[in-house]
Amino acid sequence: MFTGLVREFAEVKALQNNILTLKAKYKPQIGDSICVNGACLTTIKLLKDGFSLEISEESQSHLALENYQNFVHIEPALRLTDRLDGHLLQGHIDALGVITQINPHPIGTDFFIQTNFETLEFCSPKGSIALDGVSLTINEVFTDSLRLTLIPHTLKNTLFKNYKVGRRVNIETDMFAKMIVHFLKNTQNNKQNPKTLPQSWREIDAILGSY
């Protein structure tokens, strides 16, 4: 689990096949989970000035891999004793979005992100979302996009200050929103087909375990 608060900007040394090598101050252990631009990856090798991580074929198909160059956001996995200043993230990318507008104003900068309907279904005004591993608050949700406002502190301390219109970003929607929408959809389906309702506590435990 992660919080969406960036630990540092790591420099991408190489991305070859499924191995991503980063130069960073943070020192993980072999097997540690590191969130890299929002994706939970596993540390497989330690280097003098950084570490290497493995990107599975499944993960590669869901990431904006063209952004895994120059610098990336990294965050180590959350400890149970850590403060939760952002929101809970799993490091599982749900979809990709495209920046369509960047509008600076005196007290912040608006970013408009276009994405698909299935992703927007889990988004609500003032709800949480993560873009490239950064915990953000949604201001508005439209039919094909959403608007976020980054305060000056967030803009300064993330790579968003370098982002341009047309860039793709990794999106992770709120895990609790996904659970609720999934539950409500399945509840509706069960009402239409009563035979699919759980018949025992063992079946209920199996359903809860799937979350």
N, C-alpha and C positions, 0 to 999 in steps of 0.2 A: 504494500500500500504506500501511497505517496500523498503529498499535500498540495502540489502545484506551486510550491515556492522554489524558485531556482537557486541551487547551491552555488553554481559558478558557470562560466562559459568555458567549455572544453574545446580545444582545438582539434579538428579532425586531421589525423596524420595519414590515414588511409581507409578506404572502403573497398575491399577486395572480396568478390564473391559474397560470402555471408559473414565476413569478419570485419568489424568496425574497430579501428584503433584510434584512441584518443590520448591527447596530451592534457593532463589536468593536475591540479594540486591535490585533489581528493585521492585518498589511498584506500581502495576497497580490499576485500578478500576474495579469493577464488570462490565463485558460486554466488556472490552477492548480486542482488538486483539493483540496477541503476536505471532511472528514468532518463531517456535521451530523447529530447524533443517530444516528450509525451509517451514514448513507447518503453515498456518495461523490458529490459534486456539483461542477460546474464553475463557476469564477468568470467572470462575463461583464461585470461593470462595477465600477469602483472609485469609492468615494465618500470624502468628507472624513473621515467617522467610521466607515467600514465598507465593505461591498461587497455586490453582488448575485450570486445564483447561479441557475442554471436547473435545474428539476426536470422530467425527461422524463415523458411520459404513462405509460410503463412503470413508472418509479420511483414515481410518485404512487399507482399501483394497489397497491403493496407496502408503503407507509409508513403509520404512524399519524399522518396529517397534522394531526389535531386537537391534537397536541402541539407543532406548529411555531408556537408563540405564546409570549409572555413571554420566556423564556430557553431556549437550547438548548446542548448540548455541541458544541464544535467542536475539530477537530484537523487541522492541515495534513498533507499527504502526507509520508511517511517518506523521509529521505535515506539513501543507502547508508552514510554515515558515522555515522548516528545510533545511539544505544543502543537495543536492543530490550528494554525493560523489561516490556512487556505480552505480547501475542502477535500474530502476523501477521494482519492483517485486510485484506479487499479493499474493504470499503465496499459490499458487495452484500447487501441484506437478504433473508434466506431465508424469514422468516415473522414473524407477529405473535404476541405472547404477552400474557396478561392477568395482572396481579398479583392473586392470590387471598388471600394472607396476608402480613402484615408483623409479625414477632415479634422485638422487641428483647430482648437479654439482655446480661449484664455485659461481654462481650468482643466483641460484634458484633450485627448485626441480620440475621435470616433473612428472605429474600424467596422466596415460593413463586410460580412462574410457570407458568401453564397454557398449553399449546400443543398442536399436533397431533402425531400419531404419527410422521409423516414427518420432522418436525423432531427429535423426541426420539431417532429412530434414529441421529442423528449425535452424540448427547450421551452422555458417560460420566462416572462419578464421578471427580473430580479432573481432568477435562478442561477445556478452555477454551471460553468462549462470550463473545459481546459483546451487551450489552443497551444500546440507545440509544447505541452507540459506546463503551461502557465495558468494558474487558477484565476478565472475572471468572472465578472458578473454580467449577465445579459441585461441589456436595457430594453430592447424591442425585438419582437419576432414578427417577421413578415412571411409572405407566402413562399418565398424562395431564398430567404436570407435572414440574417439577424444583425443587430447593431450592438457593439460593445464600446464602452468608454474607458480608456486607459488613463489613469491619473499620471501626472508628471513623474512621480516616483517609480511607478511600474514601467513606464516607457524608458526611463533612464537606466533601470536595472535589469532590463531584458533585451533580447535581440530585436524586439519589435521596433526599436528606434531605427533599425536598418531595413525594415520590411517595405516592399513596394507593391503597388497595385498589380494584380496578376499572379502574385505568389500563392502557391498552395500551402495549406497548413493542416497539421494533424489535429483531429477533433476527438475528444472524449467527452461524451455527455454525462450528466449526473447519474451515478449508479442507482440512486434511490428512485429517480424518475423512471429509469428503465425497468426497475423491478415493479413499480406500481402500474405502469402502462402494460407490461407483460401480464401481470395478475388480472387487471381489469379486462383485457382482451380474452384471456382464457376463461374468466368467469362468465363473460357474455357467451362464449362458445359453449360452455358447459350448460348454460340455461337453454340453449337451442338444442343441445344434445345431452340430455340428462344421463345417458349411459356412460358418459365420460367422467362423471363426478367420482371422486375418490370414495372407495367403499370401506376402507379401514385406516387405522392410524399409521400402519406401515406405508400405505400409499401416500398419505399426507406427509409423513417424514421424508419420503423420496422426493416429493414435490418441493418441500422446503430446502432439502439438500441441494436441489438443482440451482438455487440462488447462491 
